[in-house]
Amino acid sequence: MTKLADDELQVDVKKLTSTPKSGGRRTRSVTPLKWTVRLSAVVIFFIAWQVYASGVSPLLLVPPSAILAAAGHMIADGQLGTDTLLSLEAMVTGFGLALLISVPLGLVWARYRVVDWVIQPFVMAIFSTPLIALVPLYVLWFGFGFTAKVAIIGSFSFFPLLLNTYQGAISVDPMYRDVARAFRATDRQTWRHVVLPSCIPYIAAGINISLGHALTGMIIAEFYTNASGLGGLVLNNADTFQTARMFVPIFVVMGLGVLLMSSTRWLKRKIAPWAER
């Protein structure tokens, strides 16, 4: 019995994991209600905030209307756009480097036992250390500029991606490996057609977690370095007690987080539909 070619070793996981069509109709019928409830909750929250903040000192809490007015001024003078781009440049660079290194390393870690023996103690030791404790060390090594920001953001993003990729590679359903072995698939074919597709949901989950960590690392990096970008806006406006202006970059960071993680979930549905149930 000859070994299979790459294009012959395809597992029809869509059929294995597909749900009945009636379930799809039920999902579509629930979606409008879900969004109505969500939007209603957000509107009620901001109305309550507006009412409550109107009777509180503006040094402690400002109403959403004041934050909106401050955002308009910051957009008009170009400050908000400039600082947002500075933050995004550092975050995209740091997160991109973490993604390029962590995913291949996670696969190699899962595939080779010797690599597991070598790197596991280091990964566990560094991962269990609060990364904020290492930020002054990065500043000492790389200074207060762009390189230090990238190093901090990359460190915050790296480990969720690495560990999720590793977990995905070692958690492949044994049934799929047995099928590949029964058809005499090579090790390369098994990894290409079985292990890697099975890893995609784990990698997508790792990206979701890492994006949140990257935003956290971005703000911390800007606090500890040259106080630029969105983190610099928060810090500088807090120092001058401009509470409304301080809230604006905070909401921008929240919006970026929601946008990036929603985009990741959408991409996961497109490239790994078998992971959706």
Residue pairs with C-beta under 8 A, 6 or more apart in sequence:
1 184
2 184
3 184
3 185
3 186
3 189
4 183
4 184
4 185
4 189
6 189
6 192
6 193
9 180
9 183
9 185
9 189
9 190
9 193
9 194
10 193
11 176
11 179
11 193
11 194
11 197
13 197
13 274
14 273
14 274
16 274
17 274
17 275
17 276
17 277
19 277
46 64
49 63
49 64
50 63
50 64
50 65
52 61
53 61
53 62
53 63
53 64
54 63
58 66
58 243
58 244
59 241
59 243
60 243
61 243
62 243
62 244
62 247
66 244
67 244
67 247
67 248
67 251
69 244
70 242
70 244
70 245
70 247
70 248
71 80
71 248
71 251
74 80
74 245
74 248
75 81
79 233
80 233
80 248
80 249
80 252
83 228
83 229
83 230
83 232
83 233
83 249
84 229
84 230
84 249
84 252
86 228
86 229
87 218
87 222
87 229
87 230
87 231
88 256
89 146
90 146
90 149
90 150
90 153
90 218
90 221
90 222
90 229
91 153
91 214
91 215
91 217
91 218
93 150
93 153
94 149
94 150
94 151
94 152
94 153
94 154
94 156
94 157
94 214
94 217
94 218
95 153
95 154
95 157
95 210
95 211
95 214
97 150
97 154
98 153
98 154
98 155
98 157
98 158
98 161
98 210
98 214
99 157
99 161
99 207
99 210
101 158
102 157
102 158
102 159
102 161
102 162
102 165
102 206
103 161
103 162
103 165
103 203
105 119
105 162
105 165
106 161
106 162
106 163
106 164
106 165
106 166
106 168
106 169
107 165
107 166
107 169
107 191
107 195
107 196
107 199
108 115
109 115
109 116
109 119
109 120
109 162
109 166
109 169
110 116
110 165
110 166
110 169
110 170
111 169
111 191
123 159
123 162
123 163
126 159
127 159
127 163
131 152
131 155
131 156
131 217
132 220
134 155
135 152
135 220
135 221
135 224
136 224
138 148
138 151
138 152
138 155
139 148
139 224
139 225
141 148
141 151
142 148
142 151
144 225
144 226
145 225
145 226
148 221
148 224
148 225
149 218
149 221
149 222
149 225
152 217
152 220
152 221
152 224
153 214
153 217
153 218
153 221
154 217
155 217
156 210
156 213
156 214
156 216
156 217
156 220
157 210
157 211
157 213
157 214
157 217
158 210
160 206
160 209
160 210
160 213
161 203
161 206
161 207
161 210
162 206
163 206
164 202
164 203
164 205
164 206
164 209
165 199
165 202
165 203
165 206
167 202
168 198
168 199
168 200
168 201
168 202
168 203
169 195
169 198
169 199
171 198
171 202
172 194
172 195
172 198
172 199
173 198
176 194
176 198
177 190
177 194
180 189
180 190
180 193
180 194
181 190
185 193
185 194
197 272
197 274
200 268
200 271
200 272
200 275
201 268
201 272
201 275
204 264
204 265
204 267
204 268
204 272
204 275
207 264
208 261
208 264
208 265
211 257
211 260
211 261
211 264
212 257
212 261
215 253
215 256
215 257
215 260
218 229
218 230
218 231
218 253
219 230
219 231
219 234
219 253
220 231
221 231
222 228
222 229
222 230
222 231
222 232
222 235
223 231
223 235
226 232
227 235
227 236
230 249
230 252
230 253
231 249
233 245
233 246
233 248
233 249
234 246
234 249
234 250
237 243
237 245
237 246
237 249
238 246
268 275
268 276
269 276
